[in-house]
Amino acid sequence: MGKFYRYKLPPWLRQVIFTIEKCTLPLMIYQIVRTLIIPTTLDVLLTGIFVGLFFAFYLEWF
């Protein structure tokens, strides 16, 4: 399977990916603070998803 090149995607899909990438860090920080204050199972699950998504963008897997 070849490498995923985001710049070969249609412009509208590239814009969606860039927008999600920019929103990931503030959402992750908010979710970590919320999990530290009131840790529920859903909060821990969402925190894991946001952290994984942030590192996927950081390592340029998407």
Secondary structure as UniProt FT lines:
FT   HELIX           6..8
FT   HELIX           11..37
FT   HELIX           41..58
FT   TURN            59..60
//
